[in-house]
Amino acid sequence: MSSQNKILKSFALFFCIFFLCTLFTSCENPIADVLLRTYSDPFDQAPVVDSFSERKKIFISWDKDEGADEYILMRAEDATNPQFEEIYRGTGLNYIDEKINEGTRYLYRLDKTRGKRIFISEKKGYGYCASRINDTLKNNFKKDAVEILSDRTNMVLYYGRFCDGTEIFEEDYFYVNIPPQMQAEIVLTQQNPSSSSGRYIEYVDDGCPAVPFPTQSVKFRNSDTVWQKRIFSLSLDKSCVLSEGVYMVTYDIALAHISKLQ
């Protein structure tokens, strides 16, 4: 093989490599999209629903699916036989639902398209149109984000049950630092208690069984010789919802004082 032929073949190989790299790395290339696209059907997923970040707004989001051309978000009012209707169709990954009625429970279903086929989901997300959201602390609903309790704090707890038995609820986590041989007194006041049903809020002290929060206050004792970080959580008593529905309670909580053990 002549030197000239070798040079021509090397140049042709370089050109092919350059062309393929350009083809498959361009930002918007329909040929590359077709060739590199996954052959899998869209996967089934329940949309993530956030009902309690803003009043009378429900935030819905979902994961990107390489197997889907479009997402179709369906909504129905909670019922034994829910009637879904389309409220969004597109390629986005989130939606804010504002055309909702206060105090109503909603079901959300995420269908997907691939070509001319529609893949109907078997999973649901659960939402509620809340009338009040006034938590002073926004992220203390899980133990690894526990908040220190000091000044008076205004919070909201909720518990709900849907027609298919699914429950939605919130827990609020706090902690207090208690010196040796001292006790911390915690005061809680419900803003909208029911005169017929009494107090709805329960508390869990460091993994102990849930008990109703006392009408006056609760005292956490530290009989040890070192400082103690006492973690506790608050939630609504599930018996406050006798059938399908969502119940919300606003409350104030504060560290009243720290005193010597009695």
Stockholm file with secondary structure:
# STOCKHOLM 1.0

chainA/1-262         MSSQNKILKSFALFFCIFFLCTLFTSCENPIADVLLRTYSDPFDQAPVVDSFSERKKIFISWDKDEGADEYILMRAEDATNPQFEEIYRGTGLNYIDEKINEGTRYLYRLDKTRGKRIFISEKKGYGYCASRINDTLKNNFKKDAVEILSDRTNMVLYYGRFCDGTEIFEEDYFYVNIPPQMQAEIVLTQQNPSSSSGRYIEYVDDGCPAVPFPTQSVKFRNSDTVWQKRIFSLSLDKSCVLSEGVYMVTYDIALAHISKLQ
#=GR chainA/1-262 SS CCHHHHHHHHHHHHHHHHHHHHHHHCSSCHHHHHHHSCCSCCCCCCCEEECSSSTTCEEEECCCCTTCSEEEEEEEESCSSCCCEEEEEESCSEEEECSCCTTCEEEEEEEEEETTEEECCSCCEEEECCSCCCCSCSSCSSGGGCEECCSCEEEEEEEEECTTSCEEECCEEEEEEECTTEEEEEEEEESSCBTTTBCCEEEEETTCCCEECCSSCEEEEECSSSCEEEEEEEEECGGGCCSSEEEEEEEEEEEEEEEECC
#=GC SS_cons         CCHHHHHHHHHHHHHHHHHHHHHHHCSSCHHHHHHHSCCSCCCCCCCEEECSSSTTCEEEECCCCTTCSEEEEEEEESCSSCCCEEEEEESCSEEEECSCCTTCEEEEEEEEEETTEEECCSCCEEEECCSCCCCSCSSCSSGGGCEECCSCEEEEEEEEECTTSCEEECCEEEEEEECTTEEEEEEEEESSCBTTTBCCEEEEETTCCCEECCSSCEEEEECSSSCEEEEEEEEECGGGCCSSEEEEEEEEEEEEEEEECC
//
